[in-house]
Amino acid sequence: MLHLLRQYASGWVAWIIIIPLVAAFAIWGVADVFRGFSNDTVLTAGETEITAERFNAEYAQRLDDFSEQIGQYISPQDGRKYGIDRRVLSQLAGGAVLSEEARSLGLAVSDEMVATDIRTDQTFFGAFGQFDRQTFELALLQSRISEQTFVDDRRDFLKREQLLSTVSAGATPATGLAEALYEYRYELRSVRYITLPPDLVENIADPAEDVIDAYHQQTAIRFTRPETRSFSVLSVRPSDIAPNLAIDEAVLLSEFEDRRGEFDEQETRTVIQIPTPDAAAALAISQKLNEGAAIEGVLDGLSLSIDDVTLSDVTIQGFLSPDIGKAAFSLEEGKVSDPIDGPLGPVVLIVTGIKPAIPAKFEDVRDEIQKELVATQAADAVFDLYNQIEDERAGGSTLQEISASQSLDLVKVADTTEQGLTIAGPPPENMPSISGLMPLVFANDIGIEIPAGDLDDDGYFWVEVTGITPAELKPLDEVRDDVIALWKREQRKVALEELAQSLVERGNLGTSMDAIAAEYNRAALTSPLMVRRFNNETFSRIGVTNIFATPADKFTYSLAGFGDSMVLMQVAAIETPTPGDNTADLSEIEDGLKTTAADDLIAALVVALQEKYEVQVNYGLLDQLLSPGTGG
């Protein structure tokens, strides 16, 4: 969720840019001792402190990202093996020195700016396109950070953004660099060419017996039958049980009455919420409005517009704090509230519109309630069945015996490779669709009790390895013809490349492409103009690279983009583009160079600040947080 918080927030977006920069620099030279700081502090830079809560939240998110990337769960302890803890420390240290510099420069962000930044963060918008309190709290819960920590962090980031925007504003690429890069990127070339197919090489005689035997061993990987395994899989899912469940009508009605508040359409209000710097200002504004002052005039004095302070059709949960929500929903329409303390300072409210709640009807939500209750009962039944199966396994029962006792289907898969394929090629027809199944099968031996695994739909599965056929080099007698064919193919490629090299030499010494083409009963073709990134079945990436490395009228060659043919090429035309002032592609390059220059300046700043402010890490606390059983 942290990456979602950053995706939309104006300040957090830039932080993603900073991360790879600070990661390269932050931890080198960090002190390995830690004295005189709070036991809850993981890292300090000057007077800036990074708490255990902040580290845990960032570390947990990085573990989730990495687990998703590699397709398996990574524990906090395993994360240290991959250096994830060091990476997180690097990022936090880089942010800390930037925050410390912002503090020392006296940069400040008002409560109003922080509140506006949070309220306009689309991550926290509800169904009505406005800030929603429940969405905000859920995001914080999933991100594993408290509201105060988030608000403080957002404030710190906005300060850092002031600093970095000033630094990056001076980023200017070298004069002429964009034009040079444009010319390089969009240069166009064409060639005259002929294709040299493998059949130009005369028939190659069969190799001697000792050569065949040696080549068979040399290319063993091409002729080795892969290891295969047979295994059994037992699975239980709520969807297997749900069709057999029925919910009594009286239970559905009772559930509806108990949860009526969930199904009623909540009352919503349109509220003007005026943020103020302090209690005295809030009281003055409330009094002015109650005395008849125009709202526009009051807002002008705060440099705000009516759109800035209007929350349209929000529920009581859609405010920045429960106290503000209660006040807004206890206020009569058109009335001005007294000052109300909020987490980001006092506010004054005016309710401008009220949409009453609409009670739900049982018949409208009956199917939804039934679906939820069936899903809950099915999940409970699956968990009960899971416990029964685990008890039987603990008693020594095999999956075959358990499937019989529980009347469950056991899937038996035979002779499957680690890629989930049969020796013949396609997957087995009865292969279960379970993520991570084959790595699990190939990580365990016959007779090993493999722990139950979780399924995506809240089910469970169990697997037993029942057979192992080791990888084996196929006997030469079995693959003799294939070995000889592969050997001849390689020899033909070598001979064809030698031919191409000799033709390049002749062409560069003065023989024309047409003359060479005529020798092979071919007519030279001319390619369309191509850029450096071009490739197709005729011109491989290597071939295009060779074309752009060859002077005009000179020859070169490469393997074709597809197949075993060689392509003999003569550079026929070179067109160097001339970028204009309004060329879109040039503007794109200029923007990219400015971004790169800004990144370089920021990176240099981070390095300099780490020399200015001593960064210290509480490795003792870090070890505690990442030790087994601590939930770090």
DRENVOLO-828571 format. One record per residue (C-alpha): residue in three letters; x, y, z. Coordinates in steps of 0.2 Angstrom, whole numbers, plus 5000, padded with zeros to 4 digits. Example, Ala and Ser with C-alpha at 12.3 -4.5 7.8 and 13.67 -1.06 7.14 Angstrom:
ALA506249785039/SER506849955036/
END
This chain:
MET500050005000/LEU501550125003/HIS501850124984/LEU500050164981/LEU500150314994/ARG501650374984/GLN500850344967/TYR499650484968/ALA500250604982/SER501150754974/GLY502650754986/TRP502850564986/VAL503050544968/ALA504750634968/TRP505250514982/ILE505250374970/ILE506450464960/ILE507550494975/ILE507550314981/PRO508850244968/LEU509950394970/VAL510050384989/ALA510150194989/ALA511850214980/PHE512650324993/ALA511750325010/ILE512450185020/TRP514250195016/GLY515250265030/VAL513750255042/ALA514350235060/ASP514250065067/VAL513950125085/PHE512350205092/ARG512350305108/GLY511250435117/PHE509650405107/SER507850335110/ASN507750145111/ASP506350165098/THR507550255085/VAL508350155071/LEU509250285062/THR509750475065/ALA510550605054/GLY510950755065/GLU509350795074/THR508250695062/GLU507650525069/ILE506950375060/THR505850275071/ALA505650085072/GLU503850105066/ARG504450195051/PHE505750065047/ASN504549925050/ALA503249995038/GLU504550025024/TYR505449855027/ALA503749765026/GLN503249845010/ARG504949805002/LEU504749625008/ASP503049615000/ASP503649694984/PHE505149564983/SER504049424987/GLU502849464973/GLN504249484961/ILE505049314964/GLY503349224968/GLN503649164985/TYR503549225003/ILE505149315010/SER505249325029/PRO505949475038/GLN507449365042/ASP507649305024/GLY507549485018/ARG509249515026/LYS510049385015/TYR509549485000/GLY510149645008/ILE508349725008/ASP508649785026/ARG510249885019/ARG509249955005/VAL507850015016/LEU509150095028/SER509950175013/GLN508350255007/LEU507850315025/ALA509650385028/GLY509550475011/GLY507850555016/ALA508450595034/VAL509950695028/LEU508850795016/SER507550825030/GLU508950875041/GLU509551005028/ALA507851065026/ARG507651095045/SER509351185046/LEU508851295032/GLY507251345041/LEU506051275028/ALA504251255034/VAL502651185029/SER500951245036/ASP499651135043/GLU498551205029/MET499751145016/VAL499850975024/ALA497950955026/THR497651015008/ASP498950885001/ILE498150745010/ARG496350795006/THR496850804988/ASP497750644987/GLN496750534976/THR497350374985/PHE496150424999/PHE494650474988/GLY493050374991/ALA491650324979/PHE491050514977/GLY492750574972/GLN493150664988/PHE494250625003/ASP493550475013/ARG494050445031/GLN493750265030/THR494850245014/PHE496150345023/GLU496150245039/LEU496250075028/ALA497750145019/LEU498650175035/LEU498150005042/GLN498849915026/SER500350025026/ARG500749985045/ILE500950165050/SER499950275062/GLU499050425057/GLN500250545066/THR501750455058/PHE500950475041/VAL500550665044/ASP502250695051/ASP503050605036/ARG502050695023/ARG502550865031/ASP504450815031/PHE504250765013/LEU503450925008/LYS504951015016/ARG506150905007/GLU505250934991/GLN505551124993/LEU507351084994/LEU507450974980/SER506451074968/THR507651214971/VAL509151104968/SER508451024952/ALA507951194945/GLY509751224941/ALA509951074931/THR510451114913/PRO511150994901/ALA512751034891/THR512451144876/GLY512151044860/LEU512050874869/ALA510150854865/GLU510450894846/ALA511950764846/LEU510850634855/TYR509450674843/GLU510650654828/TYR511250484835/ARG509550414839/TYR508650464823/GLU510050434810/LEU509450334796/ARG510350204785/SER509950084771/VAL510949944764/ARG511049844748/TYR511149664753/ILE511049484748/THR510549334758/LEU511749184759/PRO510749034764/PRO511548884772/ASP511348774756/LEU512748874748/VAL513948774758/GLU514248604749/ASN513748444757/ILE514748414773/ALA515348234775/ASP514848134790/PRO516148154805/ALA517248014811/GLU516547904825/ASP517647984838/VAL517048154833/ILE515248104834/ASP515648024852/ALA516548184858/TYR515148304851/HIS513848194859/GLN514748224876/GLN515048414872/THR513248444868/ALA512548334882/ILE511348464887/ARG510448454870/PHE510248264872/THR509848244890/ARG508148184896/PRO507648304910/GLU507348244928/THR505448204930/ARG504448184945/SER502748104949/PHE501748174963/SER499948174971/VAL498948334975/LEU497548344987/SER496648514988/VAL495048594997/ARG494248754992/PRO492748854998/SER492048844981/ASP492048654982/ILE490948664997/ALA489848814994/PRO488648734982/ASN488148604995/LEU487748745008/ALA486048825011/ILE485548975022/ASP483848975031/GLU482749125026/ALA482549175045/VAL484449185047/LEU484649295031/LEU483249415038/SER484149415055/GLU485749455048/PHE484949595038/GLU484249675054/ASP485949655063/ARG486849735049/ARG485549855043/GLY486750005045/GLU487949925032/PHE486649925019/ASP485750085022/GLU486250225010/GLN487150345022/GLU486650525024/THR487850635015/ARG488250825017/THR489050955007/VAL490151055019/ILE491251205018/GLN492751165029/ILE493851325032/PRO495651285039/THR496351415051/PRO498151435058/ASP497551445076/ALA496151455088/ALA496051645089/ALA495951655070/ALA494551515070/LEU493551605083/ALA493651775073/ILE493151685057/SER491651605065/GLN491051765073/LYS491251865056/LEU490251735047/ASN488851725060/GLU488751915059/GLY488451905041/ALA490151925033/ALA490251855015/ILE491151685014/GLU492051744998/GLY492851885008/VAL493351775022/LEU494151655010/ASP495051795001/GLY495951835017/LEU496551655018/SER497051645000/LEU495751514997/SER494351484985/ILE492651404988/ASP493251254978/ASP494751234990/VAL493651215005/THR492051124999/LEU491850945002/SER490350874992/ASP489250734997/VAL490350665011/THR489850545024/ILE490250565042/GLN491750455040/GLY492350565026/PHE493250695036/LEU495050715042/SER494450665060/PRO492950595069/ASP492750755079/ILE492550865063/GLY491350735056/LYS490250735071/ALA490150925071/ALA489750935053/PHE488350805055/SER487550895070/LEU487551065062/GLU485951135054/GLU486051175036/GLY486651355033/LYS487351375051/VAL489151415055/SER490051305068/ASP491051365082/PRO492951325080/ILE493351135080/ASP494951065084/GLY495650955070/PRO497250845068/LEU498050985057/GLY497351135066/PRO495651215070/VAL494251225057/VAL492651315054/LEU491151225046/ILE489651275036/VAL488351145030/THR487751195013/GLY486751035008/ILE486050885016/LYS485550715007/PRO484550605020/ALA484950425023/ILE483950295013/PRO483450135022/ALA483949975013/LYS482649845008/PHE482849665013/GLU482449604995/ASP483749714987/VAL485149644997/ARG484549465001/ASP485649384988/GLU487249484993/ILE486949425012/GLN486649245007/LYS488249244996/GLU489249315011/LEU488549195023/VAL488849045012/ALA490649105009/THR490949125028/GLN490248945031/ALA491148875017/ALA492848955023/ASP492448885041/ALA492048715034/VAL493748715024/PHE494648765039/ASP493848625049/LEU494348505035/TYR496048575035/ASN496248525054/GLN495548355051/ILE496748325037/GLU498248385047/ASP497748275061/GLU497748125050/ARG499448175042/ALA500148185060/GLY499548005063/GLY500547945048/SER499147935034/THR499647965016/LEU498648075005/GLN497947924996/GLU497247865013/ILE496548035018/SER495748065001/ALA494747905004/SER494247945022/GLN493748115018/SER492948075001/LEU494048194992/ASP494848184974/LEU496648154974/VAL497548214958/LYS499048094953/VAL500248174940/ALA501548074932/ASP503348104925/THR503348294924/THR504748414922/GLU505248554933/GLN504348674920/GLY502748574922/LEU502848484906/THR502848304900/ILE504348234891/ALA503348244875/GLY503148434877/PRO501348484883/PRO500848494901/PRO499948344909/GLU498148354906/ASN497748344924/MET499048464930/PRO498248564945/SER498348754943/ILE499248794959/SER500548934959/GLY502248874965/LEU501848694964/MET503248624953/PRO504648714963/LEU503848634979/VAL503848464971/PHE505648474965/ALA506248544982/ASN505748394991/ASP506048204990/ILE504948044991/GLY504348025009/ILE504548205015/GLU503048275023/ILE502848445014/PRO501848575024/ALA500148625018/GLY500048765006/ASP498848915004/LEU497748934988/ASP497249104982/ASP495449074985/ASP495649035004/GLY495848855001/TYR497348735005/PHE498348604996/TRP499448455000/VAL500748374989/GLU501748214990/VAL503148164979/THR502847984973/GLY504247954961/ILE505848034954/THR506647994937/PRO508448074937/ALA509048164922/GLU509948054910/LEU511048084894/LYS510147984880/PRO511247844873/LEU512147894857/ASP511347744848/GLU509647824852/VAL510148004846/ARG511547964833/ASP510648044818/ASP510148204828/VAL511948224834/ILE512648214817/ALA511348334810/LEU511748464824/TRP513648444821/LYS513348474802/ARG512248624805/GLU513648694816/GLN514948664803/ARG513848734789/LYS513648894800/VAL515548904802/ALA515848884784/LEU514449014779/GLU515249144791/GLU516949114783/LEU516149144766/ALA515349304772/GLN516949364779/SER517849334762/LEU516549424753/VAL516649574764/GLU518549584761/ARG518249574742/GLY516849704743/ASN517949824753/LEU519349794741/GLY518249854726/THR517149714720/SER515449784718/MET513849714727/ASP513049674710/ALA514549574704/ILE514549474720/ALA512749444719/ALA512849384701/GLU514149254706/TYR512749174717/ASN511349204704/ARG510549334715/ALA510049514713/ALA510549634726/LEU509149714736/THR509049884744/SER508349894762/PRO507150034768/LEU507950174779/MET508150104796/VAL508550174814/ARG509750094826/ARG508350014835/PHE507649924820/ASN507649734818/ASN506649604808/GLU506849424801/THR508249484789/PHE509149614799/SER509549554817/ARG510049674831/ILE511849634828/GLY511649664810/VAL510949834812/THR512349874825/ASN513549824812/ILE512749934798/PHE512850084809/ALA514650044813/THR515150034795/PRO515650184784/ALA514650234769/ASP514950114754/LYS515849984764/PHE515349804767/THR514849704783/TYR513849544787/SER512949464801/LEU511849314805/ALA510049344798/GLY508749394811/PHE507849224809/GLY508649064804/ASP510449014799/SER510749124784/MET512049254783/VAL511649424776/LEU513049524766/MET512749704767/GLN513449864759/VAL513050034767/ALA512050124753/ALA511350284761/ILE511650384778/GLU510350524782/THR510750634797/PRO509250724804/THR509250904807/PRO508150944823/GLY507051094823/ASP506651204838/ASN504851134838/THR505250954835/ALA504350844847/ASP505650714848/LEU506950844852/SER505950914866/GLU505750734874/ILE507650714873/GLU507950884881/ASP506650844895/GLY507550674898/LEU509250764899/LYS508550884911/THR507850744922/THR509550654922/ALA510450814926/ALA509250844940/ASP509550674947/ASP511450694946/LEU511250854956/ILE510150774969/ALA511350624970/ALA512850744973/LEU511850834986/VAL511450674995/VAL513250624995/ALA513750795002/LEU512450795015/GLN513050625022/GLU514750705025/LYS513950855033/TYR512750765045/GLU513350605054/VAL512150455050/GLN512050335064/VAL511150165064/ASN510550075080/TYR511149905074/GLY510649825091/LEU508749885089/LEU508849835071/ASP509449655075/GLN507949645088/LEU506749705075/LEU507349575062/SER507549425074/PRO506349275072/GLY504849295083/THR504849485084/GLY503649515070/GLY504849645063/
END
